[in-house]
Amino acid sequence: MLYEKLRDARKRKEITQEQLAEALGVRRAVISKYETGVIEPSISQLKKMAVVLGVTVSDLLYDGPATSFKELYSRMEQNSVELPPEETYKMHKQKLNDTFDTLNTEGQQKAVESVEIIAGNPKFQKSKP
C-alpha cells in the first residue's frame, strides 16, 4: 500500500514526519494522514516526496505488474502529470517485460515480430545525436 511505502521510505531515510513535512511545506498532521492512509498525496506531492526520500514515484506506487501500472497511469491521467523521461522509460520497459511474460511461446514470437516492425519504422526510432 502507498501509505506503508511512504512510511517505510521515510524511516529508511531516518527523518521524522516533522522533517518531511517541513521539506514539503505542509503540516506534520498531513504526513501522518498520508502514512496512515487517511488521505493520499497528489502526484505532484508524490514527486516532491520521492525526491526528499531518495526514491522514485514508481517505487512508492509499484505493487506488482497486475495493478501498479494501472494505478500509476490512472493517477497520472487524473492529475495531468508526466513523469521524468528516465522513470517513464523504466516503467514502459517493465510493463513490456511483465506483459511478455504472460504470453505463451507463439504469443511471444508474435510480440517480437510486432516490435521489430515498429522498430523498423523511422517514425518510432530515436533521433540520432
N, C-alpha and C positions, 0 to 999 in steps of 0.2 A: 504494500500500500504506500501511496505517496507520503502520507504523514510519517510513517515509520522510516522511510528513506531519508526524509528531511532531518528527522531527529538523529538518526544514526550518522548521517554525514556531518552534522553539527558536532556531535560528540567525538567523532574521529578527528575533526579539526581542532578539538579541545577549546571550543569557545562556548560562552554561555548564551542563553536566549537573549539576555540584555545586550551582549556584544553584537550578536547577529542583528537584533532589532536596530541598534544604533547604526550599523553599517548600511542597513536598508532604509533608514529614515522612517521607521514605524515604531509603535509601542511594543514592549515586551509581550503584552497580552495577545497581540496579533500573532507573534511567533508561537506562543503557547497554543493558540487555536489552530494554527497550521499543523503543529506537531501532534495534536490530539484528533485531528480530522474534523473539527467543528466547522472550519471553513477551509477552502482551497485557494492557494495563491493564483493570481493571473499568470499567463505565460511570461509577460514582461517581468513580473516579480520573481518567477522561477529562474529566469535568465540571470537576474541580479544575484539571487541566492546561489546559483551554480558557480558563479564567478567567486563569490566570497568563500564558498565552501570548497572550492577547488575540484569540482566535479562538472559533468556536463548535464544539460537538461535531460538528455536521453537516460543518463544514469539515474536521475530522480524519477523518471516516468516509466522506465522499461521494466515490465513484469514478465516478459516472455513473448514469443512470436505470435501466440494466438490473440493477445489483447493489446500489447504495447503499441504497435503501430497504429491500430485503430484509435486508441485513446489519444496518442500524440497528435495524429493528423486531425482528429476531431477538435482537440484543444487549439491547434494552430489555425484551423478554419474559423472557429468561433471568435478568436481574438485577432484574426488577420495578421499573424506573425510568421516571419520567415526565420528559420534557424540559420546560424552561420554556415557557410558552404562546407566546412570540414565535418560538421555534425550531420548535415543533410546527406553528404556522401556516405558517411558511416552507416546511417540509418537505411539508405537505399540499398547499400551492399548487403547489410544484414537481412533486409526484407527479401532480397533476391535469394540469398542462401537459404533462409527459412522456407521460402516457397518452393525452391528447387528440391529441398529435402523431402517434401511431401509427395513428390512425383514418383511414379514407377519408372522403369528403365525407358520405356517408349516415350513417356512424357518428358523425361529428362533430355532425350535426344531431340525431340521437337522443340524444347525450350532453347537448347544450344543452337539449333538451326535458326530459330527466330531471332536470337540475339546476334548471330553472325550476319543475318540480313540487315538488321537495324544498324549494326556497327559498320557495315559497308556503305551506308547512305551518308554522303557528305553533310547533309543537314544535321545529323546527330553526332558528328565527330567533334572532338575537342579541337579548338583552334590551336595551331602550332605557334610557339613563341618566336 
